[in-house]
Amino acid sequence: MTEQEDQVRRVAALEEELAQMRHAVVSHAVVDQAIGVVLAYGGVPPEDGWEILREISQHTNTKLREVAEHLVQWPNCEWLSPEIRRALDAALERRTSPRRAARKPAR
């Protein structure tokens, strides 16, 4: 292999790595925005946002990035797939039920 071919291969590898990093940055931003949607919708503390997204992803067998994309688009398009909506509501219910019970005054 010539030195020029080796350089071409290294440049191609670096371009591929750069493309992957750009994709990761965009995906991370979408996930962060989706966490914000979950927090605003569910009224849960920030530390619960990531776990709720993960639960939705697992319960719907949908990639987390795709769940995040749906949640970020939801406020604008005013539609969320019923499957994701059910998983979101169930995850929020699991997170908030103990808090609700703790806040109720004893009779």
Secondary structure, 3 states (H helix, E strand, C coil): CCHHHHHHHHHHHHHHHHHHHHHHHHHHHHHHHHHHHHHHHHCCCHHHHHHHHHHHHHHHCCCHHHHHHHHHHHHHHCCCCHHHHHHHHHHHHHHHHHHHHHHCCCC
